[in-house]
């Protein structure tokens, strides 16, 4: 029988575009509270953050520093002319995943999974086979680009002759993979928007909302399966005032994210750096998605 407080800690980072900056603040706050993961799992922008944690487990604030250099940057170029030109050249996407490409080139390439300090898993969607794909070997850059390739917006990434797109389609916050990697307790940072959101005004809004609904349902179902077996804490930041397409990391914004993170993690991590003992205490560390909203 597992003895509480001596197990394998997993940090699971979900997808959410520019909300990755908020997630970085939660990673820093968890480290500040003493949480030291043994394995890391990431999906979409969470894959980018997870790769940093796996490569630099003792430097969580370094991840936040990177995001602060990106303040005001757009995740997606919405200029009509640029999108039409892109479609004419490459009909599988309307934009380039420029921001992630830049970050991967600067901080990840040419590392492989074998070179990370912590075991890392990156979740993507295998478009060719129509299933979840978990990368744990090979080139880190390829896996991250695959996991962040929002379908229709960014071009699918080809690896080994197959096409891959954003992992959020199959596992926005991939708790199952953490379990498969031997986790006995899981801290997850879920960037799924709240259940009650304003009516979408654009096609992108409809896409974002649809992916969020699917992600929420899958995460909540897995959470229910796991929470009676082990400590599982899924933290869901309040993202209602933020854009998923533009990075907001001014000094004031980051201070706010950190304060929100410290409040959300208060009482979640004990003095030894392990999660609190009662799985039921996951409660509502923010807002549990309503599947029938």
N, C-alpha and C positions, 0 to 999 in steps of 0.2 A: 504493500500500500504506500502511495506517495506521501512523504512527510512534508507538510507545508513549510515553505520557506527554504527548501533545499533543492528545488527543481530547476527546470530549464526555462528561463524567461524568454518570451518572444515579444518583439516590437513589430506590430503590423501597421503599415502606413497606407491609407487608402488614397484613391484618386480624387482630383478636384481642381485641375488647371492652376490658375493663379493663387488659389487658396493654399497652395503648397507653402507659401510664405507663412501663413498662420500655422500650418503643421510644423514648420521648422521651429517656431516659438514653443510649441508643445513638446517637441523633442528636447529642446534646451531646458524647459522647465522640469521634465521628467528626469533628465540627467542631474539637474540641480538638486532634485529630491532624493537622488541616490539610486535611481533605477538604471541597471546595467544589463542590457539584453544579451542573451547568449546566441540568439538567432534573430535575423531581420527579414521581413517579407514586405515587398512594396508593389503597388499597382499604379500605373500611369504616373502622375507627378510624384506619387508616393514611392515609385521605383527610383526616381532620381534622388529623393531624400534618403531612401533606404540605402542606396549605394554609398552615399557619403558616410552614413552611420557605420556601415559595414567596413568601409575603408579606414575611417578615422573614429573609432568608438570612444576615444577619450576627448574628442573635440566637437561636441554638439553645438557649441556657440559659433564655431567656424561655419556651420551650415547656415545659421541665421545671418552671419556676416555676408555670405554670398548673396542671399536674397535681398539684403539691404542695398547692394550695388545695382539692383534691377528696378528700383522704384520708378513707377510710371511706365514701365515697358509693357507692351501689349503681347498677349499670347497669340493673338490672331490678327492678321492684317485684313480688315474688312473693306478696303477700297475696292469698289466694283470693277474698275479697270484692271487692277492687279489680279483679281479673282478670275475674270474672263480670260485674261492672257494665260493664266496658269491652266485653266481648263482646256484651252486650245492646245497647249503643249503636253499636258499630262491629265487626261480625262478622269483619272481616279481620285483627284483631290482638287480643292479650290484654293489651297494655301500651302505654304511651306512651314514645317515645324522648326522655324528658325531659332527661337529662344532655347528650346531643348538641345538642338544641334550645337548651339554656341556653348551651353553649359557642359554638355557631354565632351566636346572637344577640349574645353579648358580644364575640366576637373576629373574626367573619367578615362578618356582614351589615352593610351591603348591597353588599359588594364583588363584582366580577365577575372572571372569569378574565383579562380584559384589563388588570386593575389589579394583577396580581401582578408581582413583580420577576423571578421565574424562570418559564419555561414549566412549566405544571402540567397533569397529566392525572388525572382521578378516574374510577375504574372502578366500574361498577354492573352489575346484571343487568336486562336489559329483560324484564320479566315478560310483557308483551303479545306480544312477538315470540319470546321464548325464546332470547335471545342476549346476548352481551357488549355493553355500551354504554360507550364512553369519552367522558367529557365534557371538552372543552377550551375551550368558549365558553359564554357565558351566566352565570347567577347562581351564584356559588360555594356559597351556602347550599343551594340546591335540589340541586345535585350531591352535596354531602356527606351531606345527609339521605337521598337515594336510596341512596347507597353503604353507609350504615350501617343500613338498614331490614332487620333480620334477619327473614326470612320467617316469618309465623305469630306472631312475638312483637311486632313493630312493624308499623304499617300501611304498605303500599306507598306510594310517593310518586308523584304524578302530575305529569308534565312533558310538555307538548305533546300532551296527550290520551292518553299511554301511561303504563303503570305500571312502576315500577322498585323493585327490592329490592337487598339486600346484594350487593356485588360479589364477595364471597368464594365465592359459588356457581360463578362462572365463572373467576375469576383471583384467588386469595387473595393472591398476591404477583406482580403483573403485570409480569413481565420482558418479555413480548412488546411491550407498549406502549412501554416504554423503548427497545427496539430500533427501533420504528417512528418514534420521535421523534429518531432519529439517534444514539443512545448508542453509544459505542465502548468503554465500560467501565461496569460496573454494580456498585454496592454496594447490597445488599438486606437488609432487616431483616425476617425471616420469623417471625411469631408463632404458627405452627402448633404445637400441642402435640406432645410426643414420641410416637414410634410406639407405645411400650409405655405404656399408661395403665391406671389402675384400672378395673374393670368399672363401667360407668355404673349409677347408682342411681336416676336420675330421667329423665323424658322429655326435660328440657333437656340432661341429660348425653348421652343418645343423639343428640339433634340436634347438639350441639356436636361430638361424636366423628365423626359422619357427615360433617359439613361439613369437618372437619379432614382426614379421609381423602381426600376429593375434592380439597381444596386441596393437600395434600402431593403427590399423584400428578401433578397438573398442573404444579406448580412444579418438581418433580424432572425431569419430561420436558423442560421448557423449558430448565432448567439444563444438562442433558446436551447439548442442541442448541447452546447458546451458549458453553459453557466452552472449546471448542476454537477458537473464533473470536476471543475477546477476554477480557480480565480480567473475571471475574465472581466476586464474593465474596458468598455468602449467609450471613448470620450468623443463627444460631438460638439465642436465649437459652434458658437452662434455666428453664422456667416451672412445673416440677412441684410446687412448694410454694405456688403462687399461685392465686387465684380469678379466673376470667375475668369474674365478675359484680360484684366489689367492688374499688374502687380502693384500693391500699395504697401510700401515699407518705409515710410518716413519715420523719423525717430519717434514721433508721437504714436504712430500706428503700431510700431513694434513694441513700444512700452505697453500699449493697450493689449496687444496679443499676449505678451508675457504675463500680465496681471490676470487676464482671463484664464490662461493656462494654469497658473499657480492656484487659482481658486478651484478650478475643475479637478485638479490633482490633489487637493488638500484631503488628507485622510486616506488616499488611495495607495500610497507607497509607505511602507513602514520604515523604521530606523535602520533596518538592514538592507534596504533597497529592494525588498520583495513586495508584491501586491498584498493588500489586506486579505485576511484569511477567508472571509465569507464570500462565496461566489454570488450570493443574493445581493450583496452590497453594491453590485453594478448599478442597480436601481436606474435612475435617470440622471446620468452625469451630463446633463445638457437636455437633449430631447430624443427619446426613442421614436423612430419613425412609425407613423400610423399606417399599417398596410391597407386599411380599408378607408382611408380618408377621402 
